[in-house]
Amino acid sequence: MTNKPRTGFEAPSDASHDDESDTQTASTSPENSTGRSGGGKGRRNKNKTNKNAGETNQNDPFANLTRKRLETALGEDSDIRAREMMRAIRNAQTPEEALAAMASNAAEQGERMAMTKIVPPTVGKTKARFRHFLILVSFFLFVAGPIAAAYWYLTERALPQYGSVTAFSVRQADHASPTDLIGNAFGLANSSTTDTDVLYDFLTSQEIVAAIREYRDFGAIWAGAGMGWETGDPIFAMPPGGTIEDQTAYWNRMVEVSYDTSANILEVRVLAFDPADAQMIAQDILDESSSIINELSSIATQDVLRYAQEDLTAAETDLRVTRESLTNFRNRYQIASIDSDIALTIGPLNALTQQLVEAKIERGLLGRDTTERDPRWVQINARIEVIEQQIEEERSKLGAAVDGDSGTVLSNRIAEFERLNVDLEFAQASYETALAAFYSARADANRQSLYLAAHKHPTLAERADFPKKWMILGLVGGLAFALWSILALTMLSLRDRR
């Protein structure tokens, strides 16, 4: 059999080996196992083979390329990549075609590796240790355990609670009293907002609990369901035999009061283990609220009525005293009216003045015809002198006298009368105002000016919506997980510090 001579390039086969395996094969081949007689021929054949290989290596750059060397050079995924690259080299006819195929295959393999290569981890895989087991156990104890216990209690032991809702507001009558008009004029605020605040505080106080427990048995309504840890509901039920402070605290748990400050509306939700009991307590709350509002309204109206009565009494006393002073004035000077007194005093003065004028006219006429020695002249002068003296006496009664009683002077009597008359008019006006205020206050007291308007009467529940199981479970789970996380992180941080 003749060997095909090389034409300058021969692609390596998949079954070729590296240099060391070729040397070992040559030393153990049947051609070299013929003994000493064949040693020379074997050495000649080996030298010829090495010579031919040397010539081939000079002409073929892929002569010594083996699959194992490609796997070592290619690194990761070397098996697949080396197989594909060797297949491309075998199909080539010249070294240039082999180099081109090898470059194309390397570019394709590089793009594929860039797309699918996974970055190796920088830290080795950890092993489960005892602390990991403790963390897992603590999670079940501190997180899963409380959630499971809460779920069991809410589904097995917690009794259903029914809610009754009522809503009301404090309203004031539309009529306006004189005090309201004065308050609005000066910008004073209405008292309904303050009354609503008082009512809100009353609904959460100990006073309403003491008032309702006088005719309601809280033990039968709320405490009966919590008897015993084996069959009862000791968490949501009221402890039996509690004090008024304990009942008030439980009252604020079962009675929720909401206050809308913008609309001045109070909404009350009452929880009980029986829907009829919840509706009954809600109705009691509505009745007690109406009573406290009526009491506040009554106190306010009684105060207004009392103040109006006091003002009326004082005005009446002033009027009586002023009238008595005017009566004493009239009795002292024996006059019924100051106008008549003035007429009695001015009338004679006017008559005397007229007579004086007539006498002087008569004397003038007499002086033209007679002398001063005429008896008629003497008589007329005497008459004029008497009239003038009388006029002076009458005029002295109008002005203040230098000596004597000033009370007989008309001007003093007029001044005193005018003072008494002004006091009488003022006392009369004050009395009329006080009397009108008293009548208005009494009318306000007779009708209810402040009242409780219930726009949502106590409802009767048909379904138990309480307690909110999923909300409670969420709160328990969130709190337990937060505490467990803080505890676990704290313990791990302390261990890392050591």
C-alpha positions in Angstrom: 0.0 0.0 0.0 1.4 3.3 -1.1 0.9 6.4 1.1 -0.6 9.5 -0.5 2.0 12.3 -0.6 1.2 15.6 1.2 0.4 18.5 -1.0 1.5 21.1 1.4 -1.5 21.1 3.9 -3.2 18.2 5.7 -5.9 18.9 8.3 -5.5 17.1 11.6 -8.0 14.4 12.5 -10.0 14.0 15.7 -8.1 10.8 16.6 -4.7 12.4 16.5 -2.7 12.8 19.8 -0.1 15.1 21.2 3.7 14.8 20.8 4.2 12.6 23.9 1.6 10.1 22.8 3.1 10.0 19.3 6.5 9.2 20.8 5.1 6.5 23.1 3.2 4.9 20.2 6.4 4.9 18.0 8.4 3.1 20.7 5.7 0.4 21.3 4.6 -0.1 17.6 5.0 -3.6 16.0 7.6 -2.2 13.6 10.0 -1.4 16.5 9.4 -4.7 18.3 11.4 -6.9 15.9 14.5 -7.2 18.0 18.0 -6.2 17.4 18.1 -7.2 13.7 15.4 -4.7 12.9 16.8 -1.9 15.1 18.6 -0.3 12.3 15.7 -0.3 10.0 13.4 1.1 12.7 15.9 3.8 13.4 16.1 4.7 9.8 12.3 4.7 9.5 12.0 6.9 12.6 14.6 9.3 11.3 12.8 9.5 8.0 9.5 10.1 9.7 11.0 12.8 11.9 12.5 14.4 8.8 9.3 14.3 6.9 7.5 15.7 10.0 10.0 18.5 10.2 9.4 19.4 6.6 5.7 19.2 7.1 5.9 21.5 10.2 7.7 24.0 8.1 5.0 24.0 5.3 1.9 23.4 7.5 1.2 25.5 10.6 -1.5 23.2 11.8 0.6 20.0 11.7 1.1 19.9 15.5 -2.4 21.2 16.3 -4.4 18.6 18.4 -7.8 18.7 20.0 -6.3 18.5 23.5 -4.2 21.6 22.9 -7.3 23.4 21.5 -9.3 22.5 24.7 -6.5 23.8 26.9 -6.2 27.0 24.9 -10.0 27.7 24.6 -10.6 27.2 28.4 -14.3 27.2 29.4 -16.6 25.1 27.2 -13.5 23.8 25.5 -15.0 20.5 24.5 -17.7 21.9 22.3 -15.7 24.8 21.0 -12.7 22.6 20.1 -14.9 20.1 18.3 -16.5 22.8 16.2 -13.1 24.5 15.4 -11.5 21.1 14.4 -14.4 20.4 12.1 -13.9 23.8 10.4 -10.1 23.1 10.0 -10.7 19.7 8.4 -13.0 21.1 5.8 -10.3 23.6 4.7 -8.1 22.9 1.7 -5.3 25.4 2.3 -3.8 27.0 5.4 -5.4 30.3 4.4 -8.8 28.8 4.3 -8.2 27.1 7.6 -7.1 30.4 9.2 -10.2 32.1 7.8 -12.5 29.4 9.1 -10.8 29.4 12.5 -11.2 33.2 12.8 -14.9 33.0 11.8 -15.6 30.2 14.2 -13.7 32.1 17.0 -15.7 35.2 16.4 -19.0 33.3 16.4 -18.0 31.4 19.6 -16.9 34.7 21.3 -20.2 36.4 20.5 -22.1 33.3 21.9 -20.0 33.2 25.0 -20.5 37.0 25.6 -24.2 36.5 25.4 -24.5 33.3 27.5 -21.5 33.5 29.8 -22.4 33.4 33.5 -20.1 35.3 35.9 -18.7 32.9 38.4 -19.5 33.6 42.1 -16.9 35.5 44.0 -17.7 33.7 47.3 -18.1 30.0 47.6 -21.3 28.3 48.6 -21.9 28.4 52.3 -22.9 25.4 54.4 -25.7 25.1 56.8 -24.5 25.8 60.3 -26.1 25.5 63.8 -26.9 29.3 64.0 -28.9 28.9 60.8 -30.9 26.2 62.5 -31.5 28.4 65.5 -32.7 31.3 63.4 -35.2 29.0 61.7 -36.4 27.7 65.0 -36.7 31.2 66.4 -38.8 32.2 63.4 -41.3 29.5 64.1 -41.3 30.3 67.8 -41.6 34.1 67.6 -43.4 34.7 64.3 -45.3 31.6 63.1 -46.2 30.6 66.7 -48.0 33.9 67.6 -49.8 34.1 64.3 -51.0 30.5 64.6 -52.1 31.1 68.2 -53.9 34.3 67.3 -55.6 32.5 64.3 -56.7 29.6 66.6 -58.1 32.0 69.2 -59.9 34.2 66.7 -61.5 31.2 64.9 -62.2 28.9 67.9 -62.6 31.0 71.0 -63.4 34.6 70.1 -67.2 35.1 70.2 -68.8 37.1 67.4 -69.6 40.7 68.1 -72.5 42.7 66.7 -72.4 46.4 66.2 -75.2 49.0 66.5 -74.7 52.5 65.1 -76.5 55.7 66.0 -75.7 59.3 65.0 -77.0 62.6 66.3 -76.2 66.3 66.6 -76.9 69.2 68.9 -79.3 71.7 67.4 -80.6 75.1 68.6 -84.0 76.6 67.9 -84.4 79.2 65.1 -86.0 81.9 67.3 -83.7 84.7 68.4 -83.8 86.1 71.9 -82.6 89.6 72.8 -79.4 88.1 74.3 -78.8 86.3 71.0 -79.2 89.5 69.0 -76.7 91.2 71.2 -74.3 88.3 70.9 -74.5 88.3 67.1 -74.0 92.0 67.0 -70.7 91.7 68.9 -69.6 88.5 67.0 -70.1 86.1 69.9 -69.9 82.4 68.9 -72.9 80.1 69.2 -72.9 77.7 72.1 -74.0 74.6 70.1 -70.3 73.7 69.3 -69.4 73.9 73.0 -72.4 71.8 73.9 -71.3 69.1 71.3 -67.8 69.1 72.8 -69.3 68.6 76.3 -71.5 65.8 75.0 -68.5 64.0 73.4 -66.6 64.1 76.7 -69.7 62.9 78.5 -70.0 59.8 76.2 -66.5 58.6 77.2 -66.6 59.5 80.9 -67.3 57.5 84.0 -70.6 59.4 84.5 -72.5 57.8 81.7 -71.3 54.3 82.7 -72.5 55.0 86.3 -75.9 56.3 84.9 -76.6 53.3 82.6 -75.4 50.6 85.0 -78.2 51.7 87.4 -80.7 50.0 85.2 -78.6 47.7 82.9 -76.6 44.6 84.0 -73.2 44.9 82.3 -72.3 41.5 83.7 -75.1 39.8 81.8 -74.4 41.8 78.6 -70.6 41.7 78.4 -69.1 39.6 81.2 -71.1 36.4 80.8 -69.2 35.4 77.6 -65.8 35.5 79.4 -66.5 33.0 82.1 -63.6 30.5 82.2 -60.5 30.0 80.1 -61.7 26.7 78.7 -64.9 27.7 77.0 -65.2 31.5 77.3 -63.7 34.5 75.6 -61.6 36.1 78.3 -59.8 38.5 75.9 -62.7 40.3 74.3 -65.2 39.8 77.1 -65.4 42.0 80.2 -63.9 40.6 83.4 -66.7 39.8 85.9 -66.9 41.7 89.1 -64.9 44.7 88.0 -64.9 48.2 89.6 -66.4 51.3 88.0 -62.9 52.1 86.6 -62.6 48.7 85.0 -66.1 49.0 83.5 -65.2 52.5 82.2 -62.1 51.2 80.5 -64.1 48.3 79.0 -66.8 50.7 77.9 -64.3 52.7 75.9 -63.3 49.4 74.2 -66.8 48.5 73.2 -68.3 51.9 72.6 -66.6 53.9 69.8 -67.4 57.6 69.6 -66.6 59.5 66.4 -66.8 63.3 66.3 -67.1 65.3 63.0 -66.0 68.8 64.1 -66.9 70.3 60.7 -70.6 69.2 60.9 -70.9 68.9 64.7 -72.1 65.3 64.3 -71.5 62.5 66.8 -71.6 58.9 65.7 -71.6 56.1 68.2 -70.9 52.4 67.5 -71.7 49.9 70.3 -70.4 46.3 70.2 -72.0 43.4 72.1 -72.2 39.6 71.8 -75.9 39.9 71.0 -77.4 42.3 68.4 -80.4 43.1 70.7 -78.0 44.1 73.5 -76.0 46.3 71.2 -79.1 48.1 70.1 -80.4 48.5 73.6 -77.1 50.1 74.8 -77.1 52.4 71.8 -80.6 53.5 72.7 -79.6 54.1 76.3 -76.7 56.3 75.1 -79.2 58.3 73.0 -81.5 58.8 75.9 -78.7 59.8 78.3 -77.3 62.2 75.7 -80.8 63.8 75.3 -81.1 64.1 79.1 -77.7 65.8 79.5 -78.5 68.3 76.6 -81.9 69.1 78.2 -80.2 69.6 81.5 -77.6 72.0 80.0 -80.4 73.8 78.2 -82.5 74.1 81.4 -79.5 75.4 83.3 -78.8 78.0 80.7 -82.5 79.2 80.5 -82.9 79.2 84.3 -79.8 81.4 84.6 -81.1 83.8 82.0 -84.5 83.9 83.7 -83.0 84.5 87.0 -80.8 87.4 85.7 -83.8 88.9 83.9 -85.9 88.7 87.2 -83.1 90.4 89.1 -82.9 93.2 86.5 -86.6 93.7 86.6 -86.7 93.9 90.3 -84.0 96.5 90.4 -85.7 98.6 87.7 -89.0 98.4 89.5 -87.4 99.6 92.8 -85.7 102.6 91.0 -89.0 103.5 89.4 -90.8 103.4 92.7 -88.2 105.5 94.5 -88.3 108.1 91.8 -92.0 108.4 91.8 -92.0 108.8 95.6 -89.5 111.6 95.3 -91.7 113.4 92.8 -94.8 113.0 95.0 -92.9 114.4 98.0 -91.9 117.4 95.9 -95.5 118.1 94.9 -96.7 117.7 98.5 -94.0 120.1 99.8 -94.9 122.9 97.4 -98.6 122.0 97.1 -98.6 121.9 93.4 -99.9 119.4 91.0 -97.8 120.5 88.1 -94.9 122.8 87.6 -96.7 124.3 84.7 -99.6 125.5 86.8 -97.1 126.9 89.4 -95.4 128.8 86.7 -98.7 130.1 85.4 -99.7 131.2 88.9 -96.5 133.1 89.4 -96.2 134.7 86.0 -99.9 135.7 85.7 -100.0 138.4 88.5 -96.6 139.8 87.3 -98.0 140.2 83.8 -101.2 141.9 85.2 -99.2 144.3 87.3 -97.0 145.2 84.4 -100.0 146.0 82.3 -101.5 148.1 85.1 -98.2 150.0 85.5 -98.1 150.8 81.8 -101.7 152.1 81.9 -101.0 154.2 85.0 -97.9 155.8 83.4 -100.0 156.6 80.3 -102.7 158.2 82.4 -100.1 160.3 84.2 -98.6 161.5 81.0 -102.0 162.6 79.7 -102.7 164.3 83.0 -99.4 166.2 83.0 -100.4 168.1 79.8 -103.5 169.7 81.4 -102.5 170.1 85.2 -99.6 170.8 87.4 -97.9 168.7 90.0 -100.1 170.3 92.7 -103.2 168.8 91.2 -104.6 166.1 93.6 -105.0 163.8 90.7 -101.3 164.0 89.9 -100.4 163.0 93.4 -102.9 160.1 93.3 -101.5 158.8 90.0 -97.9 158.9 91.2 -98.9 157.0 94.4 -100.6 154.4 92.3 -97.6 153.9 90.0 -95.3 153.5 93.0 -97.5 150.8 94.6 -97.6 148.9 91.3 -93.9 149.0 90.9 -93.4 147.7 94.5 -95.7 144.8 93.8 -93.9 144.0 90.6 -90.6 143.9 92.4 -92.1 141.6 95.0 -93.5 139.2 92.3 -90.2 139.2 90.5 -88.3 138.3 93.6 -90.3 135.0 93.6 -88.7 134.1 90.2 -85.0 134.5 91.1 -82.8 133.4 94.0 -83.2 135.6 97.1 -80.3 136.9 99.0 -81.9 136.3 102.3 -84.8 134.0 103.2 -85.9 130.6 102.1 -84.6 129.7 98.6 -87.3 127.0 98.3 -89.9 129.6 97.6 -88.0 130.7 94.5 -89.6 129.4 91.3 -86.4 128.7 89.5 -85.3 126.3 92.2 -88.6 124.5 92.1 -88.4 124.2 88.3 -84.8 122.8 88.5 -85.8 120.2 91.1 -88.8 119.3 89.2 -86.9 118.8 86.0 -84.4 116.6 87.8 -87.1 114.4 89.3 -88.9 114.2 85.9 -85.7 113.0 84.1 -85.1 110.4 86.8 -88.7 109.3 86.4 -88.4 108.9 82.6 -85.1 107.0 82.9 -86.5 104.7 85.5 -89.6 104.2 83.4 -87.5 103.2 80.3 -85.3 100.9 82.3 -88.3 99.2 83.8 -89.9 98.7 80.4 -86.7 97.1 79.0 -86.2 94.8 82.0 -89.9 93.8 81.8 -89.5 92.9 78.0 -86.3 90.9 78.7 -88.1 89.0 81.5 -91.0 88.1 79.3 -88.6 86.9 76.6 -86.5 84.8 79.0 -89.7 83.3 80.4 -90.9 82.4 76.9 -87.5 80.8 76.1 -87.7 78.8 79.3 -91.1 77.5 78.4 -89.9 76.2 75.0 -86.8 74.0 74.4 -84.1 76.1 72.7 -81.4 73.4 72.7 -82.2 69.8 71.8 -80.7 66.6 70.5 -81.5 65.7 66.9 -80.9 62.0 66.0 -80.7 61.5 62.3 -79.6 57.8 62.6 -81.4 55.8 65.2 -79.8 52.7 66.8 -79.5 49.9 64.2 -80.1 46.2 64.7 -77.2 44.1 63.2 -77.8 40.9 61.3 -74.2 39.9 60.8 -71.2 39.8 63.2 -68.5 42.0 61.7 -66.3 42.1 64.8 -63.6 41.3 65.8 -61.7 42.1 62.6 -59.8 38.8 62.4 -57.6 39.5 59.4 -56.6 43.0 60.6 -55.7 41.5 64.0 -53.7 38.7 62.4 -51.9 41.3 60.3 -51.0 43.4 63.3 -49.8 40.4 65.3 -47.8 39.1 62.4 -46.2 42.4 61.6 -45.3 43.1 65.2 -43.9 39.6 65.7 -41.9 39.7 62.5 -40.4 43.1 63.4 -39.4 42.0 66.9 -38.0 38.8 65.6 -36.0 40.6 62.8 -34.5 43.0 65.4 -33.6 40.2 67.7 -32.0 38.1 65.0 -30.0 40.9 63.4 -28.8 42.0 66.8 -27.6 38.5 67.7 -25.9 38.0 64.3 -24.2 41.4 64.5 -22.9 40.6 68.0 -21.5 37.3 66.7 -19.8 39.0 63.7 -18.1 41.4 66.1 -16.5 38.5 67.9 
